[in-house]
């Protein structure tokens, strides 16, 4: 589905069955890290997570978990939901403040100090997951909104301990990886090679490749291409018919529109043209519903 769904609750999943790409979405997200070793890449920042850490994302920031060591030990919970879908209900309850955890900053990382409170939140998440698997009826949608509101209330009421990583305590490797990611994001429209990166950042070619892969789970070029893809998707979604797909391809750093078409279809499962048509169809359907 192109337009974000109302809610997607995927709770307490163990093991990594596939590698997530660097991505963004329009839904708010709460990510709970339970077990294993994971570092999380958000835009150009790298965070080493500890069990119990929670990330609140507004979704629009690019993000990707990088699982270390035994992938079968990786355990997490995630809940995505549309702010627009729940806002009217929260407004009626005079409880729009429950979304502040997503709105105050693009992302926050914290830990709930009371284990019983944490467990109660996870149980509510499981209930949301069960409810959201079924087809929406008017009655069921109302129940889901009530449970989600309670879920957000519990998160809001919980005594949250902010987790802050200071630049000084990050390893030199992570600092270099963040420097590389920042450069790639700032220059993604340009032709970039490892040689060019090496000269611009004054880092050896071999070290660039090694340190970036170790810190992010990505090769430099994989990161760059996924970043270009995300930017192209965004331009397709917001430009309408104002820009041609060829213009978008070149604006986002693809070497040709043919290369853009092949890469887009491989990653998204459809051509850019088909994607644009589905976006337009969903927008039309949404406006009729409103």
Secondary structure, DSSP 4 states (H G I P E B T S, - for coil): --SPPSEEEEEEEES--SPPPSB--SSEEEEEEEESEEEEEETTEEEEE-TTEEEEE-S-S-EEEEEES-GGG-EEEEEEE-HHHHHHHHHHTT-GGGGHHHHSSSEEEEEES-HHHHHHHHHHHHHHHHHHTSPP-HHHHHHHHHHHHHHHHHHHHS-EEE----GGGS-HHHHHHHHHHHHHHHTTTS---HHHHHHHHT--HHHHHHHHHHHHSS-HHHHHHHHHHHHHHHHHHHHTTSS-HHHHHHHTT-S-HHHHHHHHHHHHSS-HHHHHHHHHHHHHHHHHH-
